Amino acid sequence: MKQYASDQIRNVTLLGHGGSGKTSLLEAILFDKGVTDRLGSVDDGNTVGDYSKEEIQRKFTIGTSLIPLEWDGGKINFLDTPGYFDFVGETIGALSVSSGAVILVDATSGIEVGTEKAWKYAEKRQMPRIIFINKMDKENINYVELIEKLKAEFGTKIAPFVVPIGDGEAFKGYVNVVDMVGRVIEGPSVLDAPIPEELSDSVASVREMLIESVAESDEELLEKFFEGEEFTDEEIRQGLRLGVLNGDVVPVVVGSASKVVGITMLLDMINDYLPTSKDINGGVVKAYKGNTDEEIEVEVDENGPFSAQVFKTIVDPFIGKISLFKVVSGSLKKDMEVYNTNKEATERIGHVFYMRGKNQIESKEIGAGDIGAVAKLSVTQSGDTLCDKSRKVRFMPIPFFSPGLFTAIQPKSKGDEDKIGTSLQRLNEEDPTFSITRNPVTGQMIIGGQGVMQIQVLIAKLKETFDVDVEVIPQKIAYKETIRGKVTQQGKHKKQSGGAGQYGDVIIEFEPSEGGFVFEEKIFGGAVPRNFFPAVEKGLEDALEKGPLAGFPVVDLKATLLDGSYHPVDSNEMAFKLAAALAFREGLPKANPVLLEPVMRLEISIPDDYMGDIMGDLNKRRGRILGMEPSADGGQTVFAEAPEAELFTYSSDLRSMTQARGEFTVEFERYDEVPAMIAEKVIEDLNKEN
């Protein structure tokens, strides 16, 4: 594959609902342009993009795949992203290095949740986009109605660039209203054809809308339009391109991936209307100077110092780690030494190559604006910046979503206990949207992700890639205990069984504290020698690990040593540690002990239509609404708190309540007292388990 200048390269993300045909469209493109000699099928498991065992078995995309295509004197890097929302991290990573997007719409299903989300991702980034209506050859298609729905949902910027020739099973091509050329299916070929007479009115109407869009893109053109002058073909193209780049025009085209229709027009439109890296933000990318907070701009320049951002990591059991990156400036070559600003470490570059699915295409160098790959980097992870040491820069972090669903897992074989942590860390390099923690209270290993499907895939990958078999187990809540009352308790440890004995005697006052464990002493007259005070404190600290209600750690406790006694021969540090622990165990049950539970803070983004359902559901979960505010995409953002015990299924439940339109983030806020009736049941159940 030849080298291209940055103004000849377009990085385009394919977006859309699961099943809209993103992977199939790429198969059609590769086949139509002679890159492959057969049309792969998702159902048959032989596509270029979906190549992992999990993708082939499940018949949908799990990880973003890179598909480069040389076309019309330039290069298009397609990034095929998953349609399932559990794998949104792949989509976010792809969008971070793209300058344009193609949103696929299934003509049979119309606007789906995935369509709405794809639009929202592009809108948030002000990304130029094209809508490709796929499966126009299926039954019961109404193109006019679909265009009206797109305009109702996404506004007047929706601009059809084609009029289909026939709908549904009668679909046999389209009229390009920009070039005023018809294209029809003739056996295995798609050929130029005259515009059908019965479509002349429709074509004229759609073209008039496009001409208005052209006029609105430029003051001189607007004046020409009002004076009734005709636009040249060049003015039409330039006006439409400016409208697309500004986000004022979103072209809509049609086709069929299965019949390989609409492919050439889509590729031409990507070249004509979607931007290169040079066209975005004046050809500069925002960054930080080294590891400081000072913002700078890095110019997209083939001749500048090298800089690039890694946006995806692939864990290959045979090759090792493969890092996919986009070069912003300069170029990356074999045997270069580069600096990882995020890790403040140097990396040695081996071979550099392009990827087409799982296939590697060797290259001498990867230049500015292009996307390439390198294997076996030692410390580099997704989101990291690689650069020349002469100009240390750090690109903006990729805004990966934080986990919302948490599950406890354990290895099926005890021999895998050490192996599981290492294996999960490797997978976490590939997918930064899941987390791995070991709960210090319950001892459980907790993995957090975007949804059930992502967790299932992770477990399958552990088995397939690392031969680690794990099972999901019920997640335990990391309860804690404290007291609400005050009590004074004696603890006396006395042991005499021949030889040296043990004697320790303390009187301790226990009461709540404002924060953490506090130890004080108010001994008068040497009742307990000062050298035993540390032993008393240590005995209490050890006892804090197991509270009186259900054996959970005790927090927010103040203990004051008031009195006691000692024996000049038999007293020692161990005796006083045991005496303090005895006072703790016997005193705390008398001081109104209570159970505490973790309370989480939620930030929930939902369309207005679901507000009542969300608030009612939070009430059932013992939640509390803190406030709400309008969100940028027209919905509402709800701020709330709820106990962790009530949120185990919230990720799935929120999707169900909002038809997958709702999103949320969750983080630990504080510990609160469990209501008495609930605490009683929790303690009873926990004591039964123990």
Sequence and secondary structure as in RCSB ss.txt:
>XXXX:A:sequence
MKQYASDQIRNVTLLGHGGSGKTSLLEAILFDKGVTDRLGSVDDGNTVGDYSKEEIQRKFTIGTSLIPLEWDGGK
INFLDTPGYFDFVGETIGALSVSSGAVILVDATSGIEVGTEKAWKYAEKRQMPRIIFINKMDKENINYVELIEKL
KAEFGTKIAPFVVPIGDGEAFKGYVNVVDMVGRVIEGPSVLDAPIPEELSDSVASVREMLIESVAESDEELLEKF
FEGEEFTDEEIRQGLRLGVLNGDVVPVVVGSASKVVGITMLLDMINDYLPTSKDINGGVVKAYKGNTDEEIEVEV
DENGPFSAQVFKTIVDPFIGKISLFKVVSGSLKKDMEVYNTNKEATERIGHVFYMRGKNQIESKEIGAGDIGAVA
KLSVTQSGDTLCDKSRKVRFMPIPFFSPGLFTAIQPKSKGDEDKIGTSLQRLNEEDPTFSITRNPVTGQMIIGGQ
GVMQIQVLIAKLKETFDVDVEVIPQKIAYKETIRGKVTQQGKHKKQSGGAGQYGDVIIEFEPSEGGFVFEEKIFG
GAVPRNFFPAVEKGLEDALEKGPLAGFPVVDLKATLLDGSYHPVDSNEMAFKLAAALAFREGLPKANPVLLEPVM
RLEISIPDDYMGDIMGDLNKRRGRILGMEPSADGGQTVFAEAPEAELFTYSSDLRSMTQARGEFTVEFERYDEVP
AMIAEKVIEDLNKEN
>XXXX:A:secstr
     GGGEEEEEEEESTTSSHHHHHHHHHHHTTSSSS   TTTT  SS  SHHHHHHTS  S EEEEEEETTEE
EEEEE  SSGGGHHHHHHHHTT SEEEEEEETTT S HHHHHHHHHHHHTT  EEEEEE TTSSS  HHHHHHHH
HHHH TTEEE EEEES GGG  EEEETTTTEEEEEETTEEEEE   GGGHHHHHHHHHHHHHHHHHT HHHHHHH
HTT    HHHHHHHHHHHHHHTS EEEEE BTTTTBSHHHHHHHHHHHS  GGGGGGGEEEEEETTSS EEEEE 
BTTS  EEEEEEEEEETTTEEEEEEEEEESEEETT EEEETTTTEEEE   EEEEETTEEEEESEEETT EEEEE
  SS  TT EEE TTS EEE         EEEEEEESSGGGHHHHHHHHHHHHHH TTSEEEE TTT  EEEEES
SHHHHHHHHHHHHHHH   EEEE      EEEESS EEEEEEEEE SSSS EEEEEEEEEEE SSSEEEEE   T
TSS GGGHHHHHHHHHHHTTS TTTS  B SEEEEEEEEE  TTT  HHHHHHHHHHHHHHHGGGS EEEEEEEE
EEEEEE GGGHHHHHHHHHHTT EEEEEEE TTSSEEEEEEEEGGG TTHHHHHHHHHTT  EEEEEEEEEEE  
HHHHHHHHHHHHHH 
